[in-house]
Amino acid sequence: MRVLTTALCLAWALALACAHPLIHSKQQAAGGGHPHGAETPGNDTDLAQLCADESGFDATTLSENGTMLFFRGEEVWESSWRDPRPHVRPLHTSWPELSGPVDAALRLPLRQHPGHSHGLYLFQGEQVWAYADGQLLPGFPRRVEDEFPGVPGGLDAAVECPAEECGGESILFFKGDEVWAFDVSLRVTKPRVWPGLGPCGAALRWLERFYCLRGTGFQRFHPLTGPLSPARTRDLRDYFIPCPGRGHGQGNASWGDAGEPCSQMPFQALLSDDTGRIYAFRGNLSFRLDSLRDGLHAWPVGQSWPGLEGEVDAAFAWEGRSYLIQGSQVSAFLSGQGHRPVLGYPRPLQDELGVPSADAAFTCPGSAQLYLISGSSIRTVDLSQTPRWAGPAVPLPHDAVDGAMCTSDGVFLFHGPRFARYDGVGELLAAREPAALGSISARFLGCPQ
């Protein structure tokens, strides 16, 4: 089952709605395995080998901190945001109890082993190894059927499926043409009948999307209903590996510092939508900030927000829609996956909200009050009223604001590389001096201070 799941991606490799880049710092030994010595640096020779090698990898998974791991024979490959080129090292340096090829790999479900983090399941033949916090857990290796009743050994692939996507925290297992869903809470296994998907040599969940990988190709599927229609198989080397002369786009080098999460460049807008997703906009790129377990992500706004081009000045969410303001226009998208445009938009901002422009905007969870910031003042718009109009301007203790956001953690105002946090709108409106400033990259992007 040596399948080329070579998803060592650059940020640009997310061009078509079925792939996105992976970028996040690696803070521990990859996957929570045993600490290892100096890594073999990623280099062009390793990259050339990946682009030319048709034999592929045996298994792939994400670690708890968003580093992607790829297993082949006696080696493991990984990529991180610091260097998207592949890094390779012997398998035994992180998991000395294992030798030989790994059949499947999977992040350790927290419900399955509470109290542990940074863990992995590694499958080989009839046995499974569980690692957490850098150590092999007591009682392992075990038979696959003992750890997952009803699941056979000799698996081809495995992938996690969170409760919000599978109706309960689950794991999907693949062997030949057969698929099983294991409920982590109930410890019950049920077969899934998915004609048309075929064998998966590896499986991957990334940013709420699921992929079946075969050879140098991959195909998306839904975790409850199976293959998507129409079934489209794409070449991994066009999307996930920065192979010279291949791919859709010119790579993230053309983005410069704008594509680097820790570059300290300011964000022009931030958005916390009704689904809990958090986005930050910089230049013509948008970053996904709430997905640290899958790494941090940046891609062109037009690939995530169909029809949108250029910089976003301000953004807010209300009643299942996300509103993106550009100059004197506002566009609306459904907040669910895919960001489908709402008919009738873009519209003039003056007609929609009663203001000609805005530097920043935010709504708080469960509230119909929209707050618009221009210069050093803030105005309120009741979104439940028709027509909408902006209230009087109230001074802010900030001379300028690039972006703003309100979550259950408070109200955040962003300017340059720093942010100010307030417990709520009341504290913000009553403030006469700016709140203490913090680092955006450290708080929201996990970058070193």
Residue pairs with C-beta under 8 A, 6 or more apart in sequence:
1 58
1 103
1 156
1 157
1 201
1 202
2 55
2 56
2 57
2 58
2 72
2 101
2 201
3 56
3 57
3 58
3 201
3 202
3 213
3 214
3 215
4 53
4 54
4 55
4 56
4 57
4 213
4 215
4 216
4 236
5 56
5 57
5 59
5 60
5 70
5 201
5 202
5 204
5 213
5 218
5 236
6 50
6 56
6 57
6 70
6 216
6 236
6 237
6 240
6 241
7 19
7 22
7 60
7 68
7 70
7 204
7 206
7 236
7 240
7 241
8 50
8 68
8 70
8 77
8 79
8 84
8 85
8 86
8 240
8 241
8 242
9 19
9 20
9 21
9 22
9 68
9 79
9 84
9 239
9 240
9 241
9 242
10 21
10 84
10 242
10 251
10 252
11 21
11 23
11 84
11 252
11 255
11 259
11 297
11 298
11 299
12 21
12 247
12 248
12 249
12 250
12 251
12 252
12 254
12 255
12 299
13 19
13 20
13 21
13 239
13 240
13 241
13 242
13 247
13 248
13 249
14 20
14 21
14 239
14 297
14 299
14 303
15 239
15 248
15 249
15 299
15 300
15 303
16 234
16 239
16 248
16 303
17 303
17 338
18 209
18 211
18 218
18 220
18 232
18 234
18 239
19 206
19 239
19 240
20 206
20 207
20 288
20 297
20 299
21 84
21 252
21 295
21 297
21 298
21 299
22 62
22 66
22 67
22 68
22 79
22 81
22 206
22 294
22 295
22 297
23 66
23 80
23 81
23 84
23 261
23 295
23 296
23 297
23 298
24 65
24 66
24 67
24 80
24 81
24 292
24 294
24 295
24 296
24 446
25 65
25 80
25 81
25 82
25 446
25 447
25 448
26 63
26 65
26 67
26 78
26 80
26 82
27 65
28 35
28 65
28 118
28 134
29 35
29 36
29 94
29 134
30 63
30 67
30 69
30 76
30 78
30 94
31 61
31 63
31 64
31 67
31 69
31 94
31 105
31 118
31 119
31 120
31 131
32 63
32 64
32 108
32 117
32 118
32 119
32 120
32 131
32 132
32 133
32 134
33 94
33 95
33 120
33 131
33 134
34 93
34 94
34 95
34 96
34 134
34 135
35 94
35 134
36 89
36 93
36 94
37 93
39 87
39 89
40 46
40 87
40 88
40 89
41 83
41 87
42 79
42 83
42 84
42 85
42 86
42 87
43 85
44 85
46 77
46 85
46 86
46 87
46 88
47 85
47 86
47 241
47 242
47 243
50 77
50 86
50 241
50 243
51 237
51 241
51 243
51 244
51 246
54 215
54 216
55 72
56 72
56 201
56 215
56 216
57 70
57 71
57 72
57 77
57 202
58 71
58 72
58 73
58 101
58 102
58 103
58 202
59 70
59 71
59 102
59 103
59 104
59 105
59 122
59 123
59 157
59 202
60 68
60 69
60 70
60 71
60 105
60 202
60 204
60 213
61 68
61 69
61 105
61 106
61 107
61 120
61 204
62 68
62 69
62 107
62 204
62 205
62 206
62 293
62 294
62 295
63 69
63 107
63 118
63 120
64 107
64 108
64 117
64 118
64 119
64 293
65 118
65 292
65 293
66 80
66 291
66 292
66 293
66 294
66 295
66 296
67 78
67 79
67 80
67 295
68 78
68 79
68 295
69 76
69 77
69 78
69 105
69 120
70 76
70 77
70 78
70 86
71 77
71 91
71 101
71 102
71 105
71 122
72 101
73 91
73 100
73 101
74 90
74 91
74 92
74 99
74 100
74 101
75 88
75 89
75 90
75 91
76 88
76 89
76 90
76 91
76 94
77 86
77 87
77 88
78 86
78 87
78 88
79 85
79 86
79 87
80 87
80 295
81 261
81 295
81 296
84 242
84 252
85 242
91 98
91 99
91 102
92 98
92 99
95 122
95 129
95 131
95 136
97 129
97 136
97 141
98 122
98 124
98 129
100 124
101 124
102 122
102 123
102 124
103 123
103 124
103 125
103 154
103 155
103 156
104 121
104 122
104 123
104 155
104 156
104 157
104 158
104 173
104 174
104 202
105 120
105 121
105 122
105 123
105 158
106 120
106 121
106 123
106 158
106 159
106 160
106 171
107 119
107 120
107 121
107 160
107 293
108 116
108 117
108 119
108 120
108 121
108 130
108 131
108 132
109 160
109 169
109 171
109 184
110 116
110 117
111 169
111 184
111 185
112 184
113 119
113 130
113 132
113 137
116 132
116 133
116 137
117 132
117 133
118 132
118 133
118 134
119 130
119 131
119 132
119 133
119 137
120 130
120 131
121 128
121 129
121 130
121 158
122 128
122 129
122 131
123 129
123 144
123 153
123 155
123 158
125 153
125 154
126 143
126 144
126 145
126 153
126 154
127 141
127 142
127 143
127 144
127 153
128 140
128 141
128 142
128 143
128 144
128 147
128 148
129 136
129 140
129 141
130 136
130 137
130 140
130 142
130 147
131 137
143 153
144 151
144 152
144 153
144 155
145 151
145 152
145 153
148 171
148 173
148 182
148 189
149 187
149 188
149 189
150 180
150 182
150 188
150 189
151 173
151 180
151 182
151 189
152 175
154 175
155 173
155 174
155 175
156 174
156 175
156 176
156 199
156 200
156 201
156 202
157 173
157 174
157 200
157 201
157 202
157 203
157 212
157 213
158 171
158 172
158 173
158 174
158 203
159 171
159 172
159 203
159 204
159 205
159 210
160 170
160 171
160 172
160 205
161 169
161 170
161 171
161 172
161 181
161 205
161 210
161 223
162 169
163 169
163 170
165 208
165 223
165 224
166 181
166 223
166 224
167 224
168 183
168 184
168 185
168 186
169 183
169 184
169 185
170 181
170 182
170 183
170 184
170 223
171 181
171 182
171 184
172 179
172 180
172 181
172 182
172 192
172 203
172 210
172 223
173 179
173 180
173 181
173 182
174 199
174 200
174 203
174 212
176 199
177 197
177 198
177 199
178 191
179 191
179 192
179 193
179 194
179 197
179 226
180 189
180 190
180 191
180 192
181 189
181 190
181 191
181 192
182 188
182 189
183 189
183 190
192 226
194 221
194 225
194 226
194 227
195 226
196 226
196 227
196 231
197 212
197 219
197 221
197 226
197 227
198 212
198 214
199 214
200 212
200 213
200 214
201 213
201 214
201 215
202 213
203 210
203 211
203 212
203 213
204 210
204 211
204 213
205 211
205 223
206 294
207 288
207 291
207 294
207 297
208 337
209 220
209 337
210 220
210 221
210 222
210 223
211 218
211 219
211 220
211 221
212 218
212 219
212 220
212 221
212 227
213 236
214 233
216 235
216 236
216 237
217 233
217 234
217 235
217 236
218 233
218 234
218 236
218 239
218 240
219 227
219 228
219 231
219 232
219 233
219 234
220 227
220 228
220 232
221 227
221 228
222 228
235 246
237 243
237 246
237 247
238 246
238 247
238 248
239 247
239 248
242 251
252 259
252 298
255 283
255 285
255 298
257 263
257 265
258 265
258 282
258 283
258 284
258 285
259 285
259 298
261 287
261 296
261 298
261 441
261 445
261 447
262 441
262 445
262 447
262 448
264 417
264 441
265 282
265 417
266 282
266 402
266 414
266 415
266 416
266 417
267 280
267 281
267 282
267 287
267 402
267 403
267 414
267 440
268 281
268 282
268 283
268 311
268 312
268 313
268 402
268 403
269 280
269 281
269 312
269 313
269 314
269 315
269 324
269 325
269 360
269 361
269 402
269 403
270 278
270 279
270 280
270 281
270 315
270 403
270 404
270 405
270 412
270 414
271 278
271 279
271 280
271 281
271 315
271 316
271 317
271 322
271 324
271 405
272 278
272 317
272 362
272 365
272 405
272 406
272 407
273 279
273 317
273 322
273 335
274 317
274 318
274 319
274 320
274 335
275 335
275 336
276 290
277 288
277 290
277 291
277 335
278 288
278 289
278 290
278 405
278 407
278 444
279 286
279 287
279 288
279 289
279 315
280 286
280 287
280 289
280 403
280 444
281 287
281 301
281 311
281 312
281 315
281 324
281 403
282 298
283 311
284 300
284 301
284 302
284 309
284 310
284 311
285 298
285 299
285 300
285 301
286 298
286 299
286 300
286 301
286 304
286 305
286 312
287 296
287 297
287 298
287 445
288 296
288 297
289 296
289 444
289 445
291 297
292 446
296 445
296 446
301 308
301 309
301 310
301 312
302 308
302 309
304 339
305 324
305 331
305 333
305 339
306 333
306 339
306 340
306 341
307 331
307 341
308 324
308 326
308 331
310 326
311 326
312 324
312 325
312 326
313 325
313 326
313 327
313 357
313 358
313 359
314 324
314 325
314 358
314 359
314 360
314 361
314 372
314 373
314 403
314 404
315 322
315 323
315 324
315 325
315 361
315 403
316 322
316 323
316 361
316 362
316 363
316 370
317 323
317 335
317 363
318 363
318 368
318 370
318 383
319 383
320 334
320 335
320 336
321 332
321 333
321 334
321 335
321 342
322 332
322 333
322 334
322 335
322 339
323 330
323 331
323 332
323 361
324 330
324 331
324 332
324 333
325 349
325 357
325 358
325 361
326 346
327 349
327 357
328 348
328 349
328 350
328 356
328 357
329 346
329 347
329 348
329 349
330 345
330 346
330 347
330 348
330 349
330 352
330 353
331 341
331 345
331 346
332 341
332 342
332 344
332 345
333 339
333 340
333 341
333 342
334 340
334 342
349 355
349 356
349 357
349 358
350 356
352 388
353 370
353 372
353 381
353 388
353 390
354 381
354 387
354 388
354 389
354 390
355 372
355 374
355 379
355 381
355 390
357 374
358 372
358 373
358 374
359 373
359 374
359 375
359 400
359 401
359 402
360 372
360 373
360 401
360 402
360 403
360 404
360 413
360 414
361 370
361 371
361 372
361 373
361 404
362 370
362 371
362 404
362 405
362 406
362 411
363 369
363 370
363 371
363 383
363 406
364 406
364 407
364 411
364 424
364 425
365 406
365 407
365 408
368 382
368 383
368 384
369 380
369 381
369 382
369 383
369 425
370 380
370 381
370 382
370 383
371 378
371 379
371 380
371 381
371 404
371 406
371 425
372 378
372 379
372 380
372 381
372 390
373 396
373 401
373 404
373 413
374 393
375 399
375 400
376 395
376 396
376 398
376 399
376 400
377 393
377 394
377 395
377 396
378 393
378 394
378 396
378 428
378 429
379 390
379 391
379 392
379 393
379 394
380 390
380 391
381 388
381 389
381 390
381 391
382 388
394 429
396 413
396 428
396 431
397 431
397 432
397 433
397 434
398 413
398 415
398 420
398 434
400 415
401 413
401 414
401 415
402 414
402 415
402 416
403 413
403 414
404 411
404 412
404 413
404 414
405 411
405 412
405 414
406 412
406 425
409 421
410 421
410 422
410 423
410 424
411 421
411 422
411 423
411 424
411 425
411 427
411 428
412 419
412 420
412 421
412 422
413 419
413 420
413 422
413 428
414 440
417 439
417 440
417 441
418 437
418 438
418 439
418 440
419 437
419 438
419 439
419 440
419 443
419 444
420 434
420 435
420 436
420 437
420 438
421 435
421 436
421 438
422 428
422 431
422 435
439 447
439 449
441 447
442 448
442 449
